[in-house]
C-alpha cells in the first residue's frame, strides 16, 4: 500500500487498487497517519493520501518489514 501512496490516492483508489474493502483501507490508512507515515490533503470533497517523505527512517523500516512479511507469506504457500 505504501508504494501506491507515493503518488497520492484517495481511499476509493486504494480500495480498488488493493482489492481490500473501503473499511479495511480506512483502518490501515488511519494507522499510518497516526504514526506520521502518511499525510492527507483535502481536494474538494475527497482526501488524497501520500507517503510523508519527511519521515524517511520510519518508511525504510516499514518497507523492510513489509518485504520480509511478503517473502515469508510467499514461502509458506
C-alpha positions as CSV (number, residue, x, y, z in Angstrom):
1,X,0.0,0.0,0.0
2,X,2.9,2.4,0.7
3,X,4.0,2.1,-2.9
4,X,0.6,3.2,-4.0
5,X,0.6,6.2,-1.7
6,X,3.8,7.6,-3.3
7,X,1.6,9.3,-5.9
8,X,-1.3,10.3,-3.8
9,X,-4.5,8.3,-3.7
10,X,-8.0,8.6,-2.3
11,X,-9.4,5.8,-0.1
12,X,-11.5,4.7,-3.0
13,X,-8.5,4.5,-5.3
14,X,-6.6,2.4,-2.7
15,X,-9.5,0.1,-2.2
16,X,-9.8,-0.6,-5.9
17,X,-6.0,-1.0,-6.4
18,X,-5.6,-3.4,-3.5
19,X,-8.9,-5.3,-3.6
20,X,-9.5,-4.5,0.1
21,X,-12.8,-3.2,1.4
22,X,-13.0,0.5,1.9
23,X,-13.3,-0.1,5.7
24,X,-10.1,-2.1,5.7
25,X,-8.2,0.6,3.7
26,X,-9.6,3.3,6.1
27,X,-8.4,1.3,9.1
28,X,-4.8,0.9,7.7
29,X,-4.5,4.4,6.4
30,X,-5.6,5.8,9.8
31,X,-2.9,3.7,11.5
32,X,-0.3,5.0,9.1
33,X,-1.5,8.6,9.7
34,X,-1.3,8.1,13.5
35,X,2.4,7.2,13.1
36,X,3.0,10.2,10.8
37,X,3.9,7.9,7.8
38,X,1.1,9.2,5.6
39,X,-0.3,12.7,5.1
40,X,-3.8,13.6,3.8
41,X,-4.6,16.6,1.6
42,X,-8.2,17.7,1.1
43,X,-9.2,18.1,-2.6
44,X,-12.8,19.2,-2.7
45,X,-14.9,16.5,-1.1
46,X,-12.1,13.9,-1.1
47,X,-8.8,13.5,0.7
48,X,-5.8,12.4,-1.2
49,X,-3.2,10.4,0.9
50,X,0.5,10.2,0.2
51,X,3.6,9.0,2.0
52,X,5.1,11.5,4.4
53,X,8.6,11.9,2.8
54,X,9.7,13.8,6.0
55,X,9.7,10.5,7.9
56,X,12.1,8.6,5.8
57,X,13.7,6.5,8.6
58,X,10.4,5.0,9.6
59,X,9.4,4.5,6.0
60,X,12.6,2.5,5.3
61,X,11.9,0.3,8.3
62,X,8.3,-0.2,7.4
63,X,9.2,-1.1,3.8
64,X,11.8,-3.6,5.1
65,X,9.3,-5.3,7.4
66,X,6.7,-5.4,4.6
67,X,9.2,-7.0,2.2
68,X,10.1,-9.6,4.9
69,X,6.4,-10.4,5.5
70,X,5.8,-10.8,1.8
71,X,8.8,-13.2,1.5
72,X,7.5,-15.3,4.4
73,X,4.0,-15.4,3.0
74,X,5.3,-16.5,-0.4
75,X,7.5,-19.3,1.0
76,X,4.6,-20.6,3.1
77,X,2.4,-21.1,0.1
